[in-house]
């Protein structure tokens, strides 16, 4: 019993570490992009991540996807590149605090897209949470008076939309396929690295050579911790805990982004902005809880209709 409790604590701590490094990634990306420009910052991040993941695949003797599986991985790599590009351009033009909070809108958007794809409409209470999140966005970007989002805020919101599309497409395109998860991720990382290395152009090696020690620390943090470490921990941890518990722990990412942006970077956030931040985080959590209950209920009704006991574990 005690060993099981300790094991759960280790899993929870590692998942919180994933949320923490993701929350810190916005400030690291902002600082790095200020030194190198956005395309070079993303290219260096993913070149490091791809190299480390390739070594991991070699050590584990993982096979890369082929045929249709390779085409799917490349397509998902392109959509992931769009997410990271919009997100990094956005954080470059707004605060790390705003970016970390606004990207969490993907948590609200993804179930809506999945519901449309599966033709399973969510309950009204979910859309109340979604509206609350939108109100939170309006307060967050208000800066003392209600206004339209700034360009950087708008890019991060666009990144949240594309992230929701990416997650939904990933779930549907990879379901039931036998390809190695690590192999698929490696292809996506290579695609991202190639896209942004091409965008950075021939100046990329010179940019890397001129990078300060702090800049390289940000590259390694983004490439190794925010990409490789986060993925490996997720893959390991979700097999040892419930999907609901994992999503709750990793869903603390915007909270860490807020704390790091305000306490470490010293980014200002007024009373209205703080209210908006709380509303976004609360609405995201409420939306997740409503969506999980909806899926559980749908699974129960399907099991009852078929005369079988519902598989609650599978539906989480």
Sine and cosine of phi, psi and omega as CSV:
sin_phi,cos_phi,sin_psi,cos_psi,sin_omega,cos_omega
0.00,0.00,-0.70,0.72,-0.01,-1.00
-0.91,0.41,-0.65,0.76,0.00,-1.00
-0.91,0.42,-0.59,0.81,0.04,-1.00
-0.91,0.42,-0.65,0.76,0.02,-1.00
-0.89,0.46,-0.69,0.73,0.02,-1.00
-0.90,0.43,-0.64,0.77,0.03,-1.00
-0.88,0.47,-0.67,0.74,0.03,-1.00
-0.89,0.45,-0.63,0.78,0.01,-1.00
-0.90,0.44,-0.65,0.76,0.02,-1.00
-0.90,0.44,-0.71,0.71,0.01,-1.00
-0.88,0.48,-0.74,0.67,-0.01,-1.00
-0.88,0.48,-0.68,0.73,-0.02,-1.00
-0.90,0.44,-0.66,0.75,-0.01,-1.00
-0.93,0.37,-0.63,0.78,0.04,-1.00
-0.92,0.40,-0.60,0.80,0.08,-1.00
-0.91,0.41,-0.57,0.82,0.07,-1.00
-0.90,0.44,-0.62,0.79,0.06,-1.00
-0.87,0.49,-0.74,0.67,0.01,-1.00
-0.88,0.47,-0.63,0.78,-0.01,-1.00
-0.90,0.43,-0.74,0.67,-0.03,-1.00
-0.93,0.37,-0.56,0.83,0.08,-1.00
-0.91,0.41,-0.66,0.75,0.04,-1.00
-0.89,0.45,-0.58,0.81,0.01,-1.00
-0.98,0.21,-0.30,0.95,-0.09,-1.00
-0.89,0.45,-0.48,0.87,-0.05,-1.00
-0.92,0.39,-0.68,0.73,0.03,-1.00
-0.93,0.37,-0.65,0.76,0.01,-1.00
-0.89,0.45,-0.69,0.72,0.00,-1.00
-0.91,0.41,-0.62,0.79,0.01,-1.00
-0.90,0.43,-0.72,0.70,0.00,-1.00
-0.90,0.43,-0.67,0.74,-0.02,-1.00
-0.92,0.40,-0.69,0.72,-0.02,-1.00
-0.90,0.44,-0.50,0.86,0.04,-1.00
-0.92,0.40,-0.47,0.88,0.01,-1.00
-1.00,0.07,-0.62,0.78,-0.19,-0.98
-0.93,-0.37,-0.31,0.95,-0.23,-0.97
1.00,0.00,0.38,-0.92,-0.12,-0.99
-0.91,0.41,-0.78,0.63,-0.05,-1.00
-0.86,0.52,-0.69,0.73,-0.01,-1.00
-0.91,0.41,-0.63,0.78,0.01,-1.00
-0.87,0.50,-0.72,0.70,-0.02,-1.00
-0.94,0.34,-0.64,0.77,0.00,-1.00
-0.87,0.49,-0.73,0.68,-0.01,-1.00
-0.89,0.45,-0.66,0.75,0.02,-1.00
-0.85,0.53,-0.74,0.67,-0.11,-0.99
-0.99,0.13,-0.40,0.91,0.13,-0.99
-0.90,0.43,-0.69,0.72,0.05,-1.00
-0.90,0.44,-0.72,0.70,-0.03,-1.00
-0.90,0.44,-0.67,0.75,-0.01,-1.00
-0.91,0.41,-0.67,0.74,0.01,-1.00
-0.89,0.46,-0.70,0.71,-0.01,-1.00
-0.91,0.40,-0.66,0.75,0.00,-1.00
-0.93,0.37,-0.58,0.81,0.06,-1.00
-0.88,0.47,-0.67,0.74,0.05,-1.00
-0.89,0.46,-0.64,0.77,0.02,-1.00
-0.91,0.42,-0.67,0.75,0.03,-1.00
-0.90,0.44,-0.65,0.76,0.03,-1.00
-0.90,0.44,-0.68,0.73,-0.01,-1.00
-0.90,0.44,-0.59,0.81,-0.02,-1.00
-1.00,-0.05,-0.03,1.00,-0.01,-1.00
0.84,0.55,0.67,0.74,0.03,-1.00
-0.98,0.21,0.61,-0.79,0.03,-1.00
-0.99,-0.13,0.65,-0.76,0.06,-1.00
-0.96,0.27,0.49,-0.87,0.03,-1.00
-0.90,0.43,0.43,-0.90,0.01,-1.00
-0.75,-0.66,0.27,-0.96,0.09,-1.00
0.84,0.54,-0.78,-0.63,-0.03,-1.00
-0.90,0.45,-0.57,0.82,0.03,-1.00
-0.89,0.46,-0.62,0.78,0.04,-1.00
-0.92,0.38,-0.66,0.75,0.01,-1.00
-0.88,0.47,-0.66,0.75,0.03,-1.00
-0.90,0.43,-0.69,0.72,-0.01,-1.00
-0.89,0.46,-0.65,0.76,0.02,-1.00
-0.91,0.42,-0.69,0.73,0.02,-1.00
-0.88,0.48,-0.67,0.74,0.03,-1.00
-0.93,0.37,-0.52,0.86,0.08,-1.00
-0.90,0.43,-0.62,0.79,0.04,-1.00
-0.91,0.41,-0.67,0.74,0.01,-1.00
-0.94,0.35,-0.57,0.82,0.07,-1.00
-0.91,0.41,-0.61,0.79,0.05,-1.00
-0.89,0.46,-0.63,0.77,0.03,-1.00
-0.89,0.45,-0.67,0.74,0.01,-1.00
-0.87,0.49,-0.78,0.62,-0.06,-1.00
-0.91,0.41,-0.62,0.78,0.02,-1.00
-0.89,0.46,-0.77,0.64,0.02,-1.00
-0.89,0.47,-0.68,0.74,-0.04,-1.00
-0.90,0.44,-0.70,0.71,-0.05,-1.00
-0.95,0.30,-0.64,0.77,0.11,-0.99
-0.87,0.49,-0.64,0.77,-0.01,-1.00
-0.90,0.44,-0.75,0.66,-0.03,-1.00
-0.93,0.38,-0.44,0.90,0.07,-1.00
-0.91,0.41,-0.48,0.88,-0.09,-1.00
-0.96,-0.30,-0.05,1.00,0.06,-1.00
-0.71,-0.70,-0.20,-0.98,0.01,-1.00
-1.00,0.07,0.43,-0.90,0.07,-1.00
-0.89,0.46,-0.55,0.83,0.03,-1.00
-0.88,0.47,-0.79,0.62,0.01,-1.00
-0.86,0.51,-0.71,0.70,-0.04,-1.00
-0.87,0.49,-0.72,0.70,-0.02,-1.00
-0.89,0.46,-0.53,0.85,0.02,-1.00
-0.99,0.14,-0.68,0.73,-0.07,-1.00
-0.92,0.39,-0.56,0.83,-0.02,-1.00
-0.92,0.40,-0.38,0.92,0.01,-1.00
-0.93,0.36,-0.18,0.98,0.09,-1.00
-0.87,0.49,-0.37,0.93,0.05,-1.00
-0.86,0.51,-0.51,0.86,0.03,-1.00
-0.90,0.44,-0.53,0.85,0.00,-1.00
-0.99,0.13,-0.60,0.80,-0.08,-1.00
-0.97,0.25,-0.58,0.82,-0.11,-0.99
-0.86,0.51,-0.75,0.66,0.02,-1.00
-0.87,0.49,-0.53,0.85,0.04,-1.00
-0.90,0.44,-0.71,0.70,0.02,-1.00
-0.91,0.41,-0.65,0.76,0.04,-1.00
-0.90,0.44,-0.63,0.78,0.04,-1.00
-0.89,0.46,-0.65,0.76,0.05,-1.00
-0.90,0.43,-0.67,0.74,-0.02,-1.00
-0.91,0.41,-0.60,0.80,-0.03,-1.00
-1.00,-0.06,-0.02,1.00,-0.06,-1.00
0.82,0.57,0.67,0.74,0.03,-1.00
-0.82,-0.57,0.99,-0.13,-0.12,-0.99
-0.96,0.28,0.67,-0.74,-0.02,-1.00
-0.98,0.21,0.40,-0.92,0.01,-1.00
-0.93,0.37,0.31,-0.95,-0.04,-1.00
-0.86,0.51,-0.58,0.82,-0.05,-1.00
-0.87,0.50,-0.50,0.87,0.03,-1.00
-0.90,0.43,-0.66,0.75,-0.04,-1.00
-0.96,0.28,-0.41,0.91,0.15,-0.99
-0.90,0.44,-0.69,0.72,0.05,-1.00
-0.89,0.45,-0.63,0.78,0.00,-1.00
-0.90,0.44,-0.68,0.74,0.03,-1.00
-0.90,0.43,-0.63,0.78,0.03,-1.00
-0.88,0.47,-0.62,0.79,0.04,-1.00
-0.90,0.43,-0.64,0.76,0.02,-1.00
-0.91,0.42,-0.66,0.75,0.07,-1.00
-0.88,0.48,-0.64,0.77,0.04,-1.00
-0.87,0.49,-0.64,0.77,0.05,-1.00
-0.88,0.47,-0.71,0.71,-0.01,-1.00
-0.86,0.50,-0.66,0.75,0.02,-1.00
-0.94,0.34,-0.64,0.77,-0.04,-1.00
-0.88,0.47,-0.68,0.74,-0.07,-1.00
-1.00,-0.03,0.10,1.00,-0.12,-0.99
-0.93,0.35,-0.57,0.82,0.01,-1.00
0.80,0.60,0.71,0.71,0.06,-1.00
1.00,-0.05,-0.20,0.98,0.03,-1.00
-0.32,-0.95,0.69,-0.72,-0.09,-1.00
-0.87,0.49,0.74,-0.67,0.00,-1.00
-0.41,-0.91,0.15,-0.99,0.06,-1.00
-0.94,0.33,0.46,-0.89,0.05,-1.00
-0.85,0.52,0.55,-0.83,0.12,-0.99
-0.93,0.38,0.18,-0.98,-0.05,-1.00
-0.84,0.54,-0.71,0.70,0.00,-1.00
-0.88,0.47,-0.68,0.73,0.05,-1.00
-0.87,0.50,-0.70,0.72,-0.01,-1.00
-0.88,0.47,-0.62,0.78,0.03,-1.00
-0.91,0.41,-0.63,0.77,0.02,-1.00
-0.93,0.37,-0.63,0.78,0.07,-1.00
-0.88,0.47,-0.67,0.74,0.07,-1.00
-0.88,0.48,-0.63,0.77,0.04,-1.00
-0.88,0.47,-0.62,0.79,0.03,-1.00
-0.90,0.44,-0.64,0.77,0.04,-1.00
-0.90,0.44,-0.73,0.68,-0.02,-1.00
-0.92,0.39,-0.58,0.82,0.06,-1.00
-0.89,0.46,-0.67,0.74,0.03,-1.00
-0.88,0.48,-0.67,0.74,0.06,-1.00
-0.89,0.45,-0.66,0.75,-0.01,-1.00
-0.89,0.45,-0.73,0.69,-0.02,-1.00
-0.89,0.45,-0.69,0.72,0.01,-1.00
-0.89,0.46,-0.70,0.71,0.01,-1.00
-0.90,0.43,-0.64,0.76,0.01,-1.00
-0.86,0.51,-0.70,0.71,-0.02,-1.00
-0.88,0.47,-0.66,0.75,-0.08,-1.00
-0.99,0.15,-0.59,0.81,-0.06,-1.00
-0.98,0.20,-0.46,0.89,-0.04,-1.00
-0.98,-0.17,-0.09,1.00,-0.03,-1.00
-0.89,0.45,0.78,-0.62,0.06,-1.00
0.98,0.18,0.03,1.00,-0.01,-1.00
-1.00,-0.03,0.44,-0.90,-0.14,-0.99
-0.99,-0.12,0.00,1.00,-0.05,-1.00
-0.89,0.45,0.53,-0.85,0.07,-1.00
-0.90,0.44,0.74,-0.67,0.03,-1.00
-0.87,0.50,-0.66,0.75,-0.01,-1.00
-0.92,0.40,-0.60,0.80,0.05,-1.00
-0.91,0.42,-0.66,0.75,0.03,-1.00
-0.90,0.44,-0.67,0.74,0.02,-1.00
-0.90,0.45,-0.64,0.77,0.02,-1.00
-0.87,0.50,-0.69,0.72,0.03,-1.00
-0.87,0.49,-0.68,0.73,0.00,-1.00
-0.89,0.46,-0.66,0.75,0.01,-1.00
-0.90,0.43,-0.65,0.76,0.02,-1.00
-0.90,0.44,-0.67,0.74,0.02,-1.00
-0.88,0.48,-0.73,0.69,0.01,-1.00
-0.87,0.49,-0.71,0.71,0.00,-1.00
-0.88,0.47,-0.68,0.74,-0.02,-1.00
-0.91,0.41,-0.70,0.71,-0.03,-1.00
-0.86,0.50,-0.74,0.67,-0.10,-1.00
-0.99,0.12,-0.40,0.92,0.14,-0.99
-0.92,0.40,-0.64,0.77,0.07,-1.00
-0.91,0.42,-0.64,0.76,0.01,-1.00
-0.92,0.39,-0.59,0.80,0.00,-1.00
-0.94,0.33,-0.48,0.88,0.08,-1.00
0.98,0.19,-0.19,-0.98,-0.08,-1.00
-0.93,0.38,-0.18,0.98,0.01,-1.00
-0.98,0.17,-0.10,0.99,-0.08,-1.00
-0.85,0.52,-0.73,0.68,0.02,-1.00
-0.87,0.50,-0.65,0.76,0.03,-1.00
-0.91,0.42,-0.63,0.78,0.04,-1.00
-0.88,0.47,-0.68,0.74,0.01,-1.00
-0.91,0.42,-0.63,0.78,-0.02,-1.00
-0.92,0.39,-0.53,0.85,-0.02,-1.00
-1.00,0.06,-0.06,1.00,-0.10,-1.00
-0.93,0.38,0.69,-0.72,0.00,-1.00
-0.96,0.29,0.28,-0.96,0.08,-1.00
-0.82,0.57,-0.63,0.78,0.04,-1.00
-0.90,0.43,-0.61,0.79,0.04,-1.00
-0.90,0.44,-0.69,0.73,0.04,-1.00
-0.91,0.41,-0.56,0.83,0.08,-1.00
-0.88,0.48,-0.65,0.76,0.05,-1.00
-0.92,0.40,-0.64,0.77,0.03,-1.00
-0.87,0.49,-0.75,0.67,-0.02,-1.00
-0.91,0.41,-0.63,0.78,0.03,-1.00
-0.89,0.46,-0.74,0.68,-0.02,-1.00
-0.93,0.37,-0.65,0.76,-0.07,-1.00
-0.97,0.24,-0.71,0.70,-0.10,-1.00
-1.00,0.01,-0.72,0.70,-0.07,-1.00
-0.99,0.11,-0.76,0.65,-0.08,-1.00
-0.97,0.23,-0.31,0.95,-0.01,-1.00
-0.94,-0.35,-0.93,0.37,-0.12,-0.99
-0.93,0.36,-0.82,0.58,-0.02,-1.00
-0.84,0.54,-0.72,0.69,-0.04,-1.00
-0.88,0.48,-0.69,0.73,-0.02,-1.00
-0.92,0.38,-0.71,0.70,-0.03,-1.00
-0.89,0.46,-0.68,0.73,0.01,-1.00
-0.90,0.44,-0.69,0.73,0.05,-1.00
-0.84,0.54,-0.75,0.66,-0.05,-1.00
-0.87,0.49,-0.63,0.77,-0.01,-1.00
-0.97,0.25,-0.69,0.72,-0.15,-0.99
-0.96,0.27,-0.63,0.78,-0.08,-1.00
-0.93,0.38,-0.26,0.96,0.08,-1.00
-0.99,0.10,-0.12,0.99,-0.06,-1.00
-0.87,-0.49,0.06,1.00,0.05,-1.00
-0.53,-0.85,0.06,-1.00,0.00,-1.00
-0.98,0.17,0.44,-0.90,0.04,-1.00
-0.88,0.47,-0.60,0.80,0.00,-1.00
-0.89,0.45,-0.71,0.70,-0.01,-1.00
-0.90,0.43,-0.66,0.75,0.01,-1.00
-0.89,0.46,-0.67,0.74,-0.03,-1.00
-0.92,0.39,-0.58,0.81,0.02,-1.00
-0.92,0.40,-0.71,0.71,-0.03,-1.00
-0.93,0.38,-0.71,0.71,0.00,-1.00
-0.96,0.28,-0.34,0.94,0.04,-1.00
-0.96,0.29,-0.05,1.00,0.08,-1.00
-0.98,0.18,0.03,1.00,0.00,-1.00
-0.76,0.65,-0.75,0.66,-0.01,-1.00
-0.91,0.42,-0.47,0.88,0.05,-1.00
-0.91,0.41,-0.70,0.71,0.04,-1.00
-0.90,0.43,-0.64,0.77,0.02,-1.00
-0.87,0.50,-0.66,0.75,0.03,-1.00
-0.90,0.44,-0.74,0.67,-0.03,-1.00
-0.90,0.45,-0.69,0.72,-0.02,-1.00
-0.93,0.37,-0.67,0.74,0.00,-1.00
-0.89,0.46,-0.66,0.75,-0.06,-1.00
-0.99,0.14,-0.73,0.68,-0.13,-0.99
-0.99,0.14,-0.60,0.80,-0.06,-1.00
-1.00,-0.09,-0.75,0.66,-0.02,-1.00
-0.99,0.14,-0.27,0.96,0.01,-1.00
0.94,0.33,0.45,0.90,0.01,-1.00
-0.96,0.28,0.74,-0.67,-0.05,-1.00
-0.97,0.25,0.57,-0.82,0.12,-0.99
-0.58,-0.82,0.89,-0.46,-0.05,-1.00
-0.97,0.23,-0.06,-1.00,-0.03,-1.00
-0.89,0.46,-0.69,0.72,0.02,-1.00
-0.90,0.44,-0.68,0.74,0.01,-1.00
-0.88,0.47,-0.65,0.76,0.02,-1.00
-0.91,0.42,-0.66,0.75,0.07,-1.00
-0.87,0.50,-0.67,0.74,0.03,-1.00
-0.90,0.45,-0.66,0.75,0.02,-1.00
-0.87,0.49,-0.73,0.68,0.02,-1.00
-0.88,0.48,-0.66,0.75,-0.03,-1.00
-0.91,0.41,-0.66,0.75,0.01,-1.00
-0.89,0.46,-0.74,0.67,-0.03,-1.00
-0.91,0.43,-0.71,0.70,-0.01,-1.00
-0.89,0.45,-0.68,0.73,0.00,-1.00
-0.91,0.42,-0.61,0.80,0.02,-1.00
-0.90,0.43,-0.71,0.71,0.03,-1.00
-0.91,0.41,-0.68,0.73,0.01,-1.00
-0.88,0.47,-0.68,0.73,0.02,-1.00
-0.88,0.48,-0.68,0.73,0.04,-1.00
-0.87,0.49,-0.70,0.72,-0.02,-1.00
-0.90,0.44,-0.68,0.73,0.01,-1.00
-0.89,0.45,-0.68,0.74,-0.02,-1.00
-0.91,0.41,-0.63,0.78,0.03,-1.00
-0.90,0.43,-0.70,0.72,0.02,-1.00
-0.89,0.46,-0.62,0.78,0.01,-1.00
-0.89,0.45,-0.68,0.73,0.00,-1.00
-0.92,0.38,-0.64,0.77,0.04,-1.00
-0.88,0.47,-0.69,0.72,0.00,-1.00
-0.90,0.43,-0.67,0.75,0.01,-1.00
-0.90,0.44,-0.63,0.78,0.03,-1.00
-0.92,0.40,-0.61,0.79,0.02,-1.00
-0.91,0.42,-0.71,0.71,-0.02,-1.00
-0.91,0.42,-0.60,0.80,0.03,-1.00
-0.91,0.41,-0.65,0.76,0.02,-1.00
-0.91,0.41,-0.64,0.77,0.02,-1.00
-0.91,0.42,-0.66,0.75,-0.02,-1.00
-0.89,0.46,-0.58,0.81,-0.04,-1.00
-1.00,0.02,-0.01,1.00,0.01,-1.00
0.97,0.26,0.37,0.93,-0.01,-1.00
-0.84,-0.54,0.35,-0.93,0.03,-1.00
-0.96,0.27,0.74,-0.67,-0.02,-1.00
-0.91,0.42,0.62,-0.78,0.03,-1.00
-1.00,-0.04,1.00,0.01,-0.09,-1.00
-0.91,0.41,-0.63,0.77,-0.03,-1.00
-0.87,0.50,-0.64,0.77,-0.03,-1.00
-0.94,0.34,-0.51,0.86,-0.09,-1.00
-0.98,0.17,-0.20,0.98,0.09,-1.00
-1.00,0.10,0.00,0.00,0.00,0.00
